[in-house]
Amino acid sequence: MIDANSITLRAIMKGDIALGNQGGHNCWVRQFKDAMTCFDNEASYKHKLSTYQRLDIPMLRVDIRRRHQTVWREVVGQDLYAFSKKAVTYHNWFAPPMRPDTDPRVPYSMPRYLTLALNSRVMRNVSRFRLRGHSLRYETASYKVSNRSMHTCNQCACGENQDEKHVVFNCTWDAIVHLRHEYNHTFANVQNGDLRSFIHQHHVDTNKFVSKLVDLYDS
């Protein structure tokens, strides 16, 4: 009995079938070639695949990683207050730094708070704060009203947007001032306004402070 797969393989090896060019959409080679679209080295991969040459796997790995990181590269340097994308806020204030494309390790490191023995409430509140799933006005007003004046803090008279940086460092509401005093040690080595450095401290109390802060503005 003649195996149809063997016939197809022999046809490919003889050059009777151009890889991925004449097959239907269910052809795995065609799907593989289509998946290379928009890679930096797309033309090279497709040429090598069509001419039965070995692919440069390290180069392919870099291109795959670069495409996966496109969403973050697009927000680099964007003004947090000019764009409403949560990705801009997360990348600038909360995301762990990405490793270079050529680094063979996993490109992202896990946020440290996910590795700590925190109770479920603290874990949930810290996640909400980092992912802008909280009750601060800069978030809630963005989908309730178009008037940007509604973004300003309603707990103090400074006139600033009630966003993550404001409530951590600048809000003068008595409750948050007291909370900052209670966790004063978490601010000792952080420059005022440097939210990224504050969030990425290796100090469990930083997360407890953030959790209590979220609870305050939820109330």
C-alpha positions, 0 to 999 in steps of 0.5 A: 500500500502506498502512503499518500504522505510519502508521495507528497514528501517525495514530490516536495523533495523533487521540487514538484511542489513549491512549499506553501505556495500552491497548498490550501489554507490548511497547508502547514507550510503555508501557515508557517510562512504566513506567520512570518509576515512582518518579521524583520527578516521575513524575506530571508525566512521564506526564501530559505523555507522555499529552498529547503535551507536551515532556518536561523533559529536564534534570529527567528527567536529574536524576531518572534520576541520583537513582534510580541513586544510591539504593543509595549514598544508603541507606548515608549515615550508617550505622554501619560496624560495625552493618551488614555491607553492603560498600556501607557500608564502601566509601561511607564509606572508599573511594568518590570523592565523588558530584557533586550531582544537578544537575551535568550532568557524570558523577556519579562520578569514576574512582578515581585509582589506576586512571589510574596506571601501576601493575603488575598486582599492585599494581592487583589488591591495591589493588582488593581492599583497597578492595572488601573482597576481602582476607584481613583477619579482619573480612571472612573471619570474617563468612562463616565464623563468627558469633562477632564476637570472631573479627573481632579482630586476631590479629597484635597485642594491641590487641583492635580489629577487624582491618579496613582502618582498623586495619591502616593506622593502628593494628596493632602487628604488627612487619611492618606497623610496619616497612612504615609506617616505610618509607612514612612520607611517605604519612602526613605530611599525613593525620590518624590514622584518616582512611582516606578522606583516606589512600586518596585521596592523589595519591601513587603510593606510597600504592598501593604501601603498600596492596599490600604491606599486602595481601600481608602479611596474605595470607601 
